[in-house]
């Protein structure tokens, strides 16, 4: 059965596939569509590369130091949000 007529996988579906959670019906499309399979494999490689990165942990007080440098113009501070 060909699934070439079904829509290509979107970004959310690529992520589901990388996590092993893509529904069977969409997996059929992936098995039949070289374009989607290539994209999904690239996504998987990206996720694997990101998982191997060292975790960044800012030092204590980092947020307070940054926020201490933020200056909000007085007019902007009084402007109502829409």
mmJSON file of the N, C-alpha and C atoms, coordinates in Angstrom:
{"data_MODEL":{"atom_site":{
"group_PDB":["ATOM","ATOM","ATOM","ATOM","ATOM","ATOM","ATOM","ATOM","ATOM","ATOM","ATOM","ATOM","ATOM","ATOM","ATOM","ATOM","ATOM","ATOM","ATOM","ATOM","ATOM","ATOM","ATOM","ATOM","ATOM","ATOM","ATOM","ATOM","ATOM","ATOM","ATOM","ATOM","ATOM","ATOM","ATOM","ATOM","ATOM","ATOM","ATOM","ATOM","ATOM","ATOM","ATOM","ATOM","ATOM","ATOM","ATOM","ATOM","ATOM","ATOM","ATOM","ATOM","ATOM","ATOM","ATOM","ATOM","ATOM","ATOM","ATOM","ATOM","ATOM","ATOM","ATOM","ATOM","ATOM","ATOM","ATOM","ATOM","ATOM","ATOM","ATOM","ATOM","ATOM","ATOM","ATOM","ATOM","ATOM","ATOM","ATOM","ATOM","ATOM","ATOM","ATOM","ATOM","ATOM","ATOM","ATOM","ATOM","ATOM","ATOM","ATOM","ATOM","ATOM","ATOM","ATOM","ATOM","ATOM","ATOM","ATOM","ATOM","ATOM","ATOM","ATOM","ATOM","ATOM","ATOM","ATOM","ATOM","ATOM","ATOM","ATOM","ATOM","ATOM","ATOM","ATOM","ATOM","ATOM","ATOM","ATOM","ATOM","ATOM","ATOM","ATOM","ATOM","ATOM","ATOM","ATOM","ATOM","ATOM","ATOM","ATOM","ATOM","ATOM","ATOM","ATOM","ATOM","ATOM","ATOM","ATOM","ATOM","ATOM","ATOM","ATOM","ATOM","ATOM","ATOM","ATOM","ATOM","ATOM","ATOM","ATOM","ATOM","ATOM","ATOM","ATOM","ATOM","ATOM","ATOM","ATOM","ATOM","ATOM","ATOM","ATOM","ATOM","ATOM","ATOM","ATOM","ATOM","ATOM","ATOM","ATOM","ATOM","ATOM","ATOM","ATOM","ATOM","ATOM","ATOM","ATOM","ATOM","ATOM","ATOM","ATOM","ATOM","ATOM","ATOM","ATOM","ATOM","ATOM","ATOM","ATOM","ATOM","ATOM","ATOM","ATOM","ATOM","ATOM","ATOM","ATOM","ATOM","ATOM","ATOM","ATOM","ATOM","ATOM","ATOM","ATOM","ATOM","ATOM","ATOM","ATOM","ATOM","ATOM","ATOM","ATOM","ATOM","ATOM","ATOM","ATOM","ATOM","ATOM","ATOM","ATOM","ATOM","ATOM","ATOM","ATOM","ATOM","ATOM","ATOM","ATOM","ATOM","ATOM","ATOM","ATOM","ATOM","ATOM","ATOM","ATOM","ATOM","ATOM","ATOM","ATOM","ATOM","ATOM","ATOM"],
"id":[1,2,3,4,5,6,7,8,9,10,11,12,13,14,15,16,17,18,19,20,21,22,23,24,25,26,27,28,29,30,31,32,33,34,35,36,37,38,39,40,41,42,43,44,45,46,47,48,49,50,51,52,53,54,55,56,57,58,59,60,61,62,63,64,65,66,67,68,69,70,71,72,73,74,75,76,77,78,79,80,81,82,83,84,85,86,87,88,89,90,91,92,93,94,95,96,97,98,99,100,101,102,103,104,105,106,107,108,109,110,111,112,113,114,115,116,117,118,119,120,121,122,123,124,125,126,127,128,129,130,131,132,133,134,135,136,137,138,139,140,141,142,143,144,145,146,147,148,149,150,151,152,153,154,155,156,157,158,159,160,161,162,163,164,165,166,167,168,169,170,171,172,173,174,175,176,177,178,179,180,181,182,183,184,185,186,187,188,189,190,191,192,193,194,195,196,197,198,199,200,201,202,203,204,205,206,207,208,209,210,211,212,213,214,215,216,217,218,219,220,221,222,223,224,225,226,227,228,229,230,231,232,233,234,235,236,237,238,239,240,241,242,243,244,245,246],
"type_symbol":["N","C","C","N","C","C","N","C","C","N","C","C","N","C","C","N","C","C","N","C","C","N","C","C","N","C","C","N","C","C","N","C","C","N","C","C","N","C","C","N","C","C","N","C","C","N","C","C","N","C","C","N","C","C","N","C","C","N","C","C","N","C","C","N","C","C","N","C","C","N","C","C","N","C","C","N","C","C","N","C","C","N","C","C","N","C","C","N","C","C","N","C","C","N","C","C","N","C","C","N","C","C","N","C","C","N","C","C","N","C","C","N","C","C","N","C","C","N","C","C","N","C","C","N","C","C","N","C","C","N","C","C","N","C","C","N","C","C","N","C","C","N","C","C","N","C","C","N","C","C","N","C","C","N","C","C","N","C","C","N","C","C","N","C","C","N","C","C","N","C","C","N","C","C","N","C","C","N","C","C","N","C","C","N","C","C","N","C","C","N","C","C","N","C","C","N","C","C","N","C","C","N","C","C","N","C","C","N","C","C","N","C","C","N","C","C","N","C","C","N","C","C","N","C","C","N","C","C","N","C","C","N","C","C","N","C","C","N","C","C","N","C","C","N","C","C"],
"label_atom_id":["N","CA","C","N","CA","C","N","CA","C","N","CA","C","N","CA","C","N","CA","C","N","CA","C","N","CA","C","N","CA","C","N","CA","C","N","CA","C","N","CA","C","N","CA","C","N","CA","C","N","CA","C","N","CA","C","N","CA","C","N","CA","C","N","CA","C","N","CA","C","N","CA","C","N","CA","C","N","CA","C","N","CA","C","N","CA","C","N","CA","C","N","CA","C","N","CA","C","N","CA","C","N","CA","C","N","CA","C","N","CA","C","N","CA","C","N","CA","C","N","CA","C","N","CA","C","N","CA","C","N","CA","C","N","CA","C","N","CA","C","N","CA","C","N","CA","C","N","CA","C","N","CA","C","N","CA","C","N","CA","C","N","CA","C","N","CA","C","N","CA","C","N","CA","C","N","CA","C","N","CA","C","N","CA","C","N","CA","C","N","CA","C","N","CA","C","N","CA","C","N","CA","C","N","CA","C","N","CA","C","N","CA","C","N","CA","C","N","CA","C","N","CA","C","N","CA","C","N","CA","C","N","CA","C","N","CA","C","N","CA","C","N","CA","C","N","CA","C","N","CA","C","N","CA","C","N","CA","C","N","CA","C","N","CA","C","N","CA","C","N","CA","C","N","CA","C","N","CA","C","N","CA","C","N","CA","C"],
"label_alt_id":[null,null,null,null,null,null,null,null,null,null,null,null,null,null,null,null,null,null,null,null,null,null,null,null,null,null,null,null,null,null,null,null,null,null,null,null,null,null,null,null,null,null,null,null,null,null,null,null,null,null,null,null,null,null,null,null,null,null,null,null,null,null,null,null,null,null,null,null,null,null,null,null,null,null,null,null,null,null,null,null,null,null,null,null,null,null,null,null,null,null,null,null,null,null,null,null,null,null,null,null,null,null,null,null,null,null,null,null,null,null,null,null,null,null,null,null,null,null,null,null,null,null,null,null,null,null,null,null,null,null,null,null,null,null,null,null,null,null,null,null,null,null,null,null,null,null,null,null,null,null,null,null,null,null,null,null,null,null,null,null,null,null,null,null,null,null,null,null,null,null,null,null,null,null,null,null,null,null,null,null,null,null,null,null,null,null,null,null,null,null,null,null,null,null,null,null,null,null,null,null,null,null,null,null,null,null,null,null,null,null,null,null,null,null,null,null,null,null,null,null,null,null,null,null,null,null,null,null,null,null,null,null,null,null,null,null,null,null,null,null,null,null,null,null,null,null],
"label_comp_id":["UNK","UNK","UNK","UNK","UNK","UNK","UNK","UNK","UNK","UNK","UNK","UNK","UNK","UNK","UNK","UNK","UNK","UNK","UNK","UNK","UNK","UNK","UNK","UNK","UNK","UNK","UNK","UNK","UNK","UNK","UNK","UNK","UNK","UNK","UNK","UNK","UNK","UNK","UNK","UNK","UNK","UNK","UNK","UNK","UNK","UNK","UNK","UNK","UNK","UNK","UNK","UNK","UNK","UNK","UNK","UNK","UNK","UNK","UNK","UNK","UNK","UNK","UNK","UNK","UNK","UNK","UNK","UNK","UNK","UNK","UNK","UNK","UNK","UNK","UNK","UNK","UNK","UNK","UNK","UNK","UNK","UNK","UNK","UNK","UNK","UNK","UNK","UNK","UNK","UNK","UNK","UNK","UNK","UNK","UNK","UNK","UNK","UNK","UNK","UNK","UNK","UNK","UNK","UNK","UNK","UNK","UNK","UNK","UNK","UNK","UNK","UNK","UNK","UNK","UNK","UNK","UNK","UNK","UNK","UNK","UNK","UNK","UNK","UNK","UNK","UNK","UNK","UNK","UNK","UNK","UNK","UNK","UNK","UNK","UNK","UNK","UNK","UNK","UNK","UNK","UNK","UNK","UNK","UNK","UNK","UNK","UNK","UNK","UNK","UNK","UNK","UNK","UNK","UNK","UNK","UNK","UNK","UNK","UNK","UNK","UNK","UNK","UNK","UNK","UNK","UNK","UNK","UNK","UNK","UNK","UNK","UNK","UNK","UNK","UNK","UNK","UNK","UNK","UNK","UNK","UNK","UNK","UNK","UNK","UNK","UNK","UNK","UNK","UNK","UNK","UNK","UNK","UNK","UNK","UNK","UNK","UNK","UNK","UNK","UNK","UNK","UNK","UNK","UNK","UNK","UNK","UNK","UNK","UNK","UNK","UNK","UNK","UNK","UNK","UNK","UNK","UNK","UNK","UNK","UNK","UNK","UNK","UNK","UNK","UNK","UNK","UNK","UNK","UNK","UNK","UNK","UNK","UNK","UNK","UNK","UNK","UNK","UNK","UNK","UNK","UNK","UNK","UNK","UNK","UNK","UNK"],
"label_asym_id":["A","A","A","A","A","A","A","A","A","A","A","A","A","A","A","A","A","A","A","A","A","A","A","A","A","A","A","A","A","A","A","A","A","A","A","A","A","A","A","A","A","A","A","A","A","A","A","A","A","A","A","A","A","A","A","A","A","A","A","A","A","A","A","A","A","A","A","A","A","A","A","A","A","A","A","A","A","A","A","A","A","A","A","A","A","A","A","A","A","A","A","A","A","A","A","A","A","A","A","A","A","A","A","A","A","A","A","A","A","A","A","A","A","A","A","A","A","A","A","A","A","A","A","A","A","A","A","A","A","A","A","A","A","A","A","A","A","A","A","A","A","A","A","A","A","A","A","A","A","A","A","A","A","A","A","A","A","A","A","A","A","A","A","A","A","A","A","A","A","A","A","A","A","A","A","A","A","A","A","A","A","A","A","A","A","A","A","A","A","A","A","A","A","A","A","A","A","A","A","A","A","A","A","A","A","A","A","A","A","A","A","A","A","A","A","A","A","A","A","A","A","A","A","A","A","A","A","A","A","A","A","A","A","A","A","A","A","A","A","A","A","A","A","A","A","A"],
"label_entity_id":["1","1","1","1","1","1","1","1","1","1","1","1","1","1","1","1","1","1","1","1","1","1","1","1","1","1","1","1","1","1","1","1","1","1","1","1","1","1","1","1","1","1","1","1","1","1","1","1","1","1","1","1","1","1","1","1","1","1","1","1","1","1","1","1","1","1","1","1","1","1","1","1","1","1","1","1","1","1","1","1","1","1","1","1","1","1","1","1","1","1","1","1","1","1","1","1","1","1","1","1","1","1","1","1","1","1","1","1","1","1","1","1","1","1","1","1","1","1","1","1","1","1","1","1","1","1","1","1","1","1","1","1","1","1","1","1","1","1","1","1","1","1","1","1","1","1","1","1","1","1","1","1","1","1","1","1","1","1","1","1","1","1","1","1","1","1","1","1","1","1","1","1","1","1","1","1","1","1","1","1","1","1","1","1","1","1","1","1","1","1","1","1","1","1","1","1","1","1","1","1","1","1","1","1","1","1","1","1","1","1","1","1","1","1","1","1","1","1","1","1","1","1","1","1","1","1","1","1","1","1","1","1","1","1","1","1","1","1","1","1","1","1","1","1","1","1"],
"label_seq_id":[1,1,1,2,2,2,3,3,3,4,4,4,5,5,5,6,6,6,7,7,7,8,8,8,9,9,9,10,10,10,11,11,11,12,12,12,13,13,13,14,14,14,15,15,15,16,16,16,17,17,17,18,18,18,19,19,19,20,20,20,21,21,21,22,22,22,23,23,23,24,24,24,25,25,25,26,26,26,27,27,27,28,28,28,29,29,29,30,30,30,31,31,31,32,32,32,33,33,33,34,34,34,35,35,35,36,36,36,37,37,37,38,38,38,39,39,39,40,40,40,41,41,41,42,42,42,43,43,43,44,44,44,45,45,45,46,46,46,47,47,47,48,48,48,49,49,49,50,50,50,51,51,51,52,52,52,53,53,53,54,54,54,55,55,55,56,56,56,57,57,57,58,58,58,59,59,59,60,60,60,61,61,61,62,62,62,63,63,63,64,64,64,65,65,65,66,66,66,67,67,67,68,68,68,69,69,69,70,70,70,71,71,71,72,72,72,73,73,73,74,74,74,75,75,75,76,76,76,77,77,77,78,78,78,79,79,79,80,80,80,81,81,81,82,82,82],
"pdbx_PDB_ins_code":[null,null,null,null,null,null,null,null,null,null,null,null,null,null,null,null,null,null,null,null,null,null,null,null,null,null,null,null,null,null,null,null,null,null,null,null,null,null,null,null,null,null,null,null,null,null,null,null,null,null,null,null,null,null,null,null,null,null,null,null,null,null,null,null,null,null,null,null,null,null,null,null,null,null,null,null,null,null,null,null,null,null,null,null,null,null,null,null,null,null,null,null,null,null,null,null,null,null,null,null,null,null,null,null,null,null,null,null,null,null,null,null,null,null,null,null,null,null,null,null,null,null,null,null,null,null,null,null,null,null,null,null,null,null,null,null,null,null,null,null,null,null,null,null,null,null,null,null,null,null,null,null,null,null,null,null,null,null,null,null,null,null,null,null,null,null,null,null,null,null,null,null,null,null,null,null,null,null,null,null,null,null,null,null,null,null,null,null,null,null,null,null,null,null,null,null,null,null,null,null,null,null,null,null,null,null,null,null,null,null,null,null,null,null,null,null,null,null,null,null,null,null,null,null,null,null,null,null,null,null,null,null,null,null,null,null,null,null,null,null,null,null,null,null,null,null],
"Cartn_x":[0.85,0.0,0.892,0.669,1.466,0.838,1.688,1.209,1.745,2.227,2.801,1.785,0.487,-0.53,-0.817,-0.377,-0.643,0.31,-0.1,0.748,2.096,3.105,4.427,4.402,5.325,5.399,5.822,5.192,5.543,6.581,7.004,8.044,7.625,6.382,5.917,5.95,5.575,5.598,7.032,7.945,9.353,9.859,9.464,9.885,9.268,8.002,7.361,8.096,8.477,9.203,10.538,11.259,12.564,12.422,11.274,11.018,10.364,10.1,9.464,7.981,7.348,5.935,5.044,5.567,4.77,3.693,2.44,1.366,1.653,1.157,1.431,1.023,-0.1,-0.566,0.442,1.052,2.034,3.375,3.659,4.886,4.864,3.683,3.56,4.024,3.629,4.062,5.586,6.119,7.56,8.319,7.789,8.444,8.422,7.46,7.271,7.802,8.14,8.517,9.982,10.83,12.266,12.543,11.744,11.923,11.701,10.614,10.311,11.309,11.696,12.649,13.99,14.445,15.706,15.604,14.487,14.284,14.232,13.537,13.421,14.785,15.588,16.934,17.799,17.671,18.414,17.967,16.665,16.136,16.687,16.688,17.188,18.66,19.457,20.872,21.042,20.198,20.241,19.921,18.864,18.494,19.621,20.255,21.361,22.54,22.842,23.943,23.639,22.413,22.035,22.104,21.716,21.749,23.18,24.15,25.548,26.226,25.592,26.194,26.277,27.313,27.468,26.355,25.822,24.764,25.365,24.699,25.144,24.379,25.094,24.467,25.083,24.316,24.875,25.227,26.158,26.576,25.482,25.594,24.613,24.573,23.38,23.207,23.258,23.423,23.53,22.317,21.127,19.908,19.792,20.116,20.043,21.026,22.239,23.234,22.769,22.224,21.739,20.57,19.6,18.432,18.811,19.886,20.369,20.912,21.29,21.811,20.726,19.534,18.446,17.841,17.761,17.15,15.933,14.795,13.557,13.212,13.103,12.742,11.423,11.341,10.17,8.882,8.902,7.702,7.251,8.175,7.82,7.246,7.719,7.243,5.793,5.355,3.981,3.019,3.506,2.644,1.824,0.49,-0.325,-0.048,-0.096,0.106,-1.193,-1.028,-2.232,-2.26],
"Cartn_y":[-1.184,0.0,1.243,2.145,3.358,4.466,5.196,6.33,7.639,7.608,8.803,9.935,9.623,10.662,11.345,10.76,11.382,12.546,13.49,14.673,14.289,15.072,14.834,15.11,14.526,14.712,16.137,16.686,18.012,17.902,19.036,19.083,18.318,18.462,17.757,16.245,15.81,14.375,13.841,14.672,14.265,14.033,14.919,14.773,13.519,13.278,12.052,10.815,10.837,9.703,9.503,10.583,10.496,9.925,10.191,9.676,8.295,7.766,6.454,6.481,7.632,7.797,8.125,8.025,8.357,7.291,7.709,6.738,5.857,4.635,3.648,4.141,4.828,5.302,6.259,7.109,8.053,7.375,6.328,5.559,4.895,4.534,3.951,4.951,6.195,7.221,7.354,7.364,7.521,6.376,5.185,4.025,4.095,4.832,4.876,6.16,7.161,8.476,8.764,8.701,8.921,10.347,11.291,12.696,12.849,12.298,12.394,11.588,10.428,9.598,10.316,10.959,11.7,12.85,13.566,14.66,14.141,13.032,12.448,11.993,11.421,10.986,12.189,13.292,14.509,15.023,14.998,15.426,14.536,13.246,12.315,12.596,12.839,13.139,14.436,15.416,16.671,16.429,15.668,15.371,14.644,13.696,12.958,13.884,14.782,15.721,16.659,17.133,18.021,17.294,16.031,15.26,15.05,15.061,14.851,16.126,17.277,18.53,18.58,19.233,19.426,20.349,20.011,20.828,22.115,23.216,24.516,24.857,25.247,25.64,26.977,28.057,29.352,29.37,30.214,30.334,30.982,30.795,31.377,32.889,33.448,34.883,35.417,34.537,34.964,35.806,35.276,35.984,37.337,37.385,38.664,39.678,39.221,40.14,40.67,39.806,40.242,41.206,40.835,41.695,43.022,43.058,44.305,45.252,44.725,45.551,46.009,45.436,45.776,47.117,47.988,49.307,49.426,49.667,49.829,51.307,51.911,53.327,53.569,54.68,54.985,54.96,55.494,55.519,54.102,53.217,51.84,51.124,51.436,50.798,51.17,52.363,52.827,52.477,52.072,51.786,50.522,50.581,49.386,48.311,47.088,45.961,45.684,45.29,44.963,43.513],
"Cartn_z":[0.0,0.0,0.0,-0.904,-0.998,-0.161,0.528,1.325,0.764,-0.464,-1.077,-1.158,-1.224,-1.324,-0.001,1.104,2.406,2.625,3.465,3.689,4.304,3.979,4.552,6.053,6.768,8.207,8.541,9.568,10.056,11.162,11.673,12.708,13.963,14.371,15.569,15.358,14.169,13.882,13.81,13.315,13.277,14.701,15.595,16.995,17.614,17.323,17.816,17.304,16.044,15.458,16.161,16.395,17.056,18.467,19.097,20.439,20.42,19.209,19.094,19.367,19.184,19.52,18.326,17.121,15.933,15.728,15.54,15.306,14.08,14.137,13.09,11.699,11.611,10.301,9.673,10.481,9.945,9.711,10.489,10.271,8.902,8.436,7.094,6.043,6.206,5.258,5.308,6.497,6.672,6.007,6.098,5.494,3.97,3.418,1.967,1.325,2.146,1.612,1.944,0.946,1.18,1.639,1.183,1.591,3.095,3.604,5.034,5.862,5.365,6.096,6.238,5.178,5.232,6.237,6.227,7.179,8.609,8.805,10.139,10.655,9.793,10.202,10.59,9.847,10.21,11.576,11.829,13.123,14.237,14.019,15.028,15.335,14.295,14.501,15.297,15.026,15.778,17.25,17.529,18.911,19.628,18.95,19.56,19.853,18.921,19.129,20.294,20.388,21.486,22.826,22.84,24.086,24.579,23.674,24.065,24.559,24.372,24.819,26.334,26.811,28.247,28.753,29.888,30.484,31.026,30.764,31.233,32.5,33.507,34.75,35.186,35.122,35.506,36.991,37.325,38.721,39.559,40.865,41.792,41.602,41.582,41.459,40.039,39.052,37.656,37.232,37.466,37.041,37.73,39.005,39.731,39.17,38.824,38.256,36.9,36.078,34.754,34.905,35.726,35.89,36.53,37.312,37.888,36.838,35.683,34.592,33.623,33.722,32.806,33.207,32.255,32.473,31.565,32.167,31.41,31.403,30.215,30.151,30.881,31.559,32.372,31.548,30.343,29.494,29.152,28.912,28.581,29.785,30.951,32.175,32.469,32.056,32.332,31.225,30.055,28.912,29.202,29.021,29.259,28.211,28.634,27.7,26.973,25.697,24.908,24.569],
"occupancy":[1.0,1.0,1.0,1.0,1.0,1.0,1.0,1.0,1.0,1.0,1.0,1.0,1.0,1.0,1.0,1.0,1.0,1.0,1.0,1.0,1.0,1.0,1.0,1.0,1.0,1.0,1.0,1.0,1.0,1.0,1.0,1.0,1.0,1.0,1.0,1.0,1.0,1.0,1.0,1.0,1.0,1.0,1.0,1.0,1.0,1.0,1.0,1.0,1.0,1.0,1.0,1.0,1.0,1.0,1.0,1.0,1.0,1.0,1.0,1.0,1.0,1.0,1.0,1.0,1.0,1.0,1.0,1.0,1.0,1.0,1.0,1.0,1.0,1.0,1.0,1.0,1.0,1.0,1.0,1.0,1.0,1.0,1.0,1.0,1.0,1.0,1.0,1.0,1.0,1.0,1.0,1.0,1.0,1.0,1.0,1.0,1.0,1.0,1.0,1.0,1.0,1.0,1.0,1.0,1.0,1.0,1.0,1.0,1.0,1.0,1.0,1.0,1.0,1.0,1.0,1.0,1.0,1.0,1.0,1.0,1.0,1.0,1.0,1.0,1.0,1.0,1.0,1.0,1.0,1.0,1.0,1.0,1.0,1.0,1.0,1.0,1.0,1.0,1.0,1.0,1.0,1.0,1.0,1.0,1.0,1.0,1.0,1.0,1.0,1.0,1.0,1.0,1.0,1.0,1.0,1.0,1.0,1.0,1.0,1.0,1.0,1.0,1.0,1.0,1.0,1.0,1.0,1.0,1.0,1.0,1.0,1.0,1.0,1.0,1.0,1.0,1.0,1.0,1.0,1.0,1.0,1.0,1.0,1.0,1.0,1.0,1.0,1.0,1.0,1.0,1.0,1.0,1.0,1.0,1.0,1.0,1.0,1.0,1.0,1.0,1.0,1.0,1.0,1.0,1.0,1.0,1.0,1.0,1.0,1.0,1.0,1.0,1.0,1.0,1.0,1.0,1.0,1.0,1.0,1.0,1.0,1.0,1.0,1.0,1.0,1.0,1.0,1.0,1.0,1.0,1.0,1.0,1.0,1.0,1.0,1.0,1.0,1.0,1.0,1.0,1.0,1.0,1.0,1.0,1.0,1.0],
"B_iso_or_equiv":[0.0,0.0,0.0,0.0,0.0,0.0,0.0,0.0,0.0,0.0,0.0,0.0,0.0,0.0,0.0,0.0,0.0,0.0,0.0,0.0,0.0,0.0,0.0,0.0,0.0,0.0,0.0,0.0,0.0,0.0,0.0,0.0,0.0,0.0,0.0,0.0,0.0,0.0,0.0,0.0,0.0,0.0,0.0,0.0,0.0,0.0,0.0,0.0,0.0,0.0,0.0,0.0,0.0,0.0,0.0,0.0,0.0,0.0,0.0,0.0,0.0,0.0,0.0,0.0,0.0,0.0,0.0,0.0,0.0,0.0,0.0,0.0,0.0,0.0,0.0,0.0,0.0,0.0,0.0,0.0,0.0,0.0,0.0,0.0,0.0,0.0,0.0,0.0,0.0,0.0,0.0,0.0,0.0,0.0,0.0,0.0,0.0,0.0,0.0,0.0,0.0,0.0,0.0,0.0,0.0,0.0,0.0,0.0,0.0,0.0,0.0,0.0,0.0,0.0,0.0,0.0,0.0,0.0,0.0,0.0,0.0,0.0,0.0,0.0,0.0,0.0,0.0,0.0,0.0,0.0,0.0,0.0,0.0,0.0,0.0,0.0,0.0,0.0,0.0,0.0,0.0,0.0,0.0,0.0,0.0,0.0,0.0,0.0,0.0,0.0,0.0,0.0,0.0,0.0,0.0,0.0,0.0,0.0,0.0,0.0,0.0,0.0,0.0,0.0,0.0,0.0,0.0,0.0,0.0,0.0,0.0,0.0,0.0,0.0,0.0,0.0,0.0,0.0,0.0,0.0,0.0,0.0,0.0,0.0,0.0,0.0,0.0,0.0,0.0,0.0,0.0,0.0,0.0,0.0,0.0,0.0,0.0,0.0,0.0,0.0,0.0,0.0,0.0,0.0,0.0,0.0,0.0,0.0,0.0,0.0,0.0,0.0,0.0,0.0,0.0,0.0,0.0,0.0,0.0,0.0,0.0,0.0,0.0,0.0,0.0,0.0,0.0,0.0,0.0,0.0,0.0,0.0,0.0,0.0,0.0,0.0,0.0,0.0,0.0,0.0,0.0,0.0,0.0,0.0,0.0,0.0],
"pdbx_formal_charge":[null,null,null,null,null,null,null,null,null,null,null,null,null,null,null,null,null,null,null,null,null,null,null,null,null,null,null,null,null,null,null,null,null,null,null,null,null,null,null,null,null,null,null,null,null,null,null,null,null,null,null,null,null,null,null,null,null,null,null,null,null,null,null,null,null,null,null,null,null,null,null,null,null,null,null,null,null,null,null,null,null,null,null,null,null,null,null,null,null,null,null,null,null,null,null,null,null,null,null,null,null,null,null,null,null,null,null,null,null,null,null,null,null,null,null,null,null,null,null,null,null,null,null,null,null,null,null,null,null,null,null,null,null,null,null,null,null,null,null,null,null,null,null,null,null,null,null,null,null,null,null,null,null,null,null,null,null,null,null,null,null,null,null,null,null,null,null,null,null,null,null,null,null,null,null,null,null,null,null,null,null,null,null,null,null,null,null,null,null,null,null,null,null,null,null,null,null,null,null,null,null,null,null,null,null,null,null,null,null,null,null,null,null,null,null,null,null,null,null,null,null,null,null,null,null,null,null,null,null,null,null,null,null,null,null,null,null,null,null,null,null,null,null,null,null,null],
"auth_seq_id":[1,1,1,2,2,2,3,3,3,4,4,4,5,5,5,6,6,6,7,7,7,8,8,8,9,9,9,10,10,10,11,11,11,12,12,12,13,13,13,14,14,14,15,15,15,16,16,16,17,17,17,18,18,18,19,19,19,20,20,20,21,21,21,22,22,22,23,23,23,24,24,24,25,25,25,26,26,26,27,27,27,28,28,28,29,29,29,30,30,30,31,31,31,32,32,32,33,33,33,34,34,34,35,35,35,36,36,36,37,37,37,38,38,38,39,39,39,40,40,40,41,41,41,42,42,42,43,43,43,44,44,44,45,45,45,46,46,46,47,47,47,48,48,48,49,49,49,50,50,50,51,51,51,52,52,52,53,53,53,54,54,54,55,55,55,56,56,56,57,57,57,58,58,58,59,59,59,60,60,60,61,61,61,62,62,62,63,63,63,64,64,64,65,65,65,66,66,66,67,67,67,68,68,68,69,69,69,70,70,70,71,71,71,72,72,72,73,73,73,74,74,74,75,75,75,76,76,76,77,77,77,78,78,78,79,79,79,80,80,80,81,81,81,82,82,82],
"auth_comp_id":["UNK","UNK","UNK","UNK","UNK","UNK","UNK","UNK","UNK","UNK","UNK","UNK","UNK","UNK","UNK","UNK","UNK","UNK","UNK","UNK","UNK","UNK","UNK","UNK","UNK","UNK","UNK","UNK","UNK","UNK","UNK","UNK","UNK","UNK","UNK","UNK","UNK","UNK","UNK","UNK","UNK","UNK","UNK","UNK","UNK","UNK","UNK","UNK","UNK","UNK","UNK","UNK","UNK","UNK","UNK","UNK","UNK","UNK","UNK","UNK","UNK","UNK","UNK","UNK","UNK","UNK","UNK","UNK","UNK","UNK","UNK","UNK","UNK","UNK","UNK","UNK","UNK","UNK","UNK","UNK","UNK","UNK","UNK","UNK","UNK","UNK","UNK","UNK","UNK","UNK","UNK","UNK","UNK","UNK","UNK","UNK","UNK","UNK","UNK","UNK","UNK","UNK","UNK","UNK","UNK","UNK","UNK","UNK","UNK","UNK","UNK","UNK","UNK","UNK","UNK","UNK","UNK","UNK","UNK","UNK","UNK","UNK","UNK","UNK","UNK","UNK","UNK","UNK","UNK","UNK","UNK","UNK","UNK","UNK","UNK","UNK","UNK","UNK","UNK","UNK","UNK","UNK","UNK","UNK","UNK","UNK","UNK","UNK","UNK","UNK","UNK","UNK","UNK","UNK","UNK","UNK","UNK","UNK","UNK","UNK","UNK","UNK","UNK","UNK","UNK","UNK","UNK","UNK","UNK","UNK","UNK","UNK","UNK","UNK","UNK","UNK","UNK","UNK","UNK","UNK","UNK","UNK","UNK","UNK","UNK","UNK","UNK","UNK","UNK","UNK","UNK","UNK","UNK","UNK","UNK","UNK","UNK","UNK","UNK","UNK","UNK","UNK","UNK","UNK","UNK","UNK","UNK","UNK","UNK","UNK","UNK","UNK","UNK","UNK","UNK","UNK","UNK","UNK","UNK","UNK","UNK","UNK","UNK","UNK","UNK","UNK","UNK","UNK","UNK","UNK","UNK","UNK","UNK","UNK","UNK","UNK","UNK","UNK","UNK","UNK","UNK","UNK","UNK","UNK","UNK","UNK"],
"auth_asym_id":["A","A","A","A","A","A","A","A","A","A","A","A","A","A","A","A","A","A","A","A","A","A","A","A","A","A","A","A","A","A","A","A","A","A","A","A","A","A","A","A","A","A","A","A","A","A","A","A","A","A","A","A","A","A","A","A","A","A","A","A","A","A","A","A","A","A","A","A","A","A","A","A","A","A","A","A","A","A","A","A","A","A","A","A","A","A","A","A","A","A","A","A","A","A","A","A","A","A","A","A","A","A","A","A","A","A","A","A","A","A","A","A","A","A","A","A","A","A","A","A","A","A","A","A","A","A","A","A","A","A","A","A","A","A","A","A","A","A","A","A","A","A","A","A","A","A","A","A","A","A","A","A","A","A","A","A","A","A","A","A","A","A","A","A","A","A","A","A","A","A","A","A","A","A","A","A","A","A","A","A","A","A","A","A","A","A","A","A","A","A","A","A","A","A","A","A","A","A","A","A","A","A","A","A","A","A","A","A","A","A","A","A","A","A","A","A","A","A","A","A","A","A","A","A","A","A","A","A","A","A","A","A","A","A","A","A","A","A","A","A","A","A","A","A","A","A"],
"auth_atom_id":["N","CA","C","N","CA","C","N","CA","C","N","CA","C","N","CA","C","N","CA","C","N","CA","C","N","CA","C","N","CA","C","N","CA","C","N","CA","C","N","CA","C","N","CA","C","N","CA","C","N","CA","C","N","CA","C","N","CA","C","N","CA","C","N","CA","C","N","CA","C","N","CA","C","N","CA","C","N","CA","C","N","CA","C","N","CA","C","N","CA","C","N","CA","C","N","CA","C","N","CA","C","N","CA","C","N","CA","C","N","CA","C","N","CA","C","N","CA","C","N","CA","C","N","CA","C","N","CA","C","N","CA","C","N","CA","C","N","CA","C","N","CA","C","N","CA","C","N","CA","C","N","CA","C","N","CA","C","N","CA","C","N","CA","C","N","CA","C","N","CA","C","N","CA","C","N","CA","C","N","CA","C","N","CA","C","N","CA","C","N","CA","C","N","CA","C","N","CA","C","N","CA","C","N","CA","C","N","CA","C","N","CA","C","N","CA","C","N","CA","C","N","CA","C","N","CA","C","N","CA","C","N","CA","C","N","CA","C","N","CA","C","N","CA","C","N","CA","C","N","CA","C","N","CA","C","N","CA","C","N","CA","C","N","CA","C","N","CA","C","N","CA","C","N","CA","C","N","CA","C","N","CA","C","N","CA","C"],
"pdbx_PDB_model_num":[1,1,1,1,1,1,1,1,1,1,1,1,1,1,1,1,1,1,1,1,1,1,1,1,1,1,1,1,1,1,1,1,1,1,1,1,1,1,1,1,1,1,1,1,1,1,1,1,1,1,1,1,1,1,1,1,1,1,1,1,1,1,1,1,1,1,1,1,1,1,1,1,1,1,1,1,1,1,1,1,1,1,1,1,1,1,1,1,1,1,1,1,1,1,1,1,1,1,1,1,1,1,1,1,1,1,1,1,1,1,1,1,1,1,1,1,1,1,1,1,1,1,1,1,1,1,1,1,1,1,1,1,1,1,1,1,1,1,1,1,1,1,1,1,1,1,1,1,1,1,1,1,1,1,1,1,1,1,1,1,1,1,1,1,1,1,1,1,1,1,1,1,1,1,1,1,1,1,1,1,1,1,1,1,1,1,1,1,1,1,1,1,1,1,1,1,1,1,1,1,1,1,1,1,1,1,1,1,1,1,1,1,1,1,1,1,1,1,1,1,1,1,1,1,1,1,1,1,1,1,1,1,1,1,1,1,1,1,1,1,1,1,1,1,1,1]
}}}
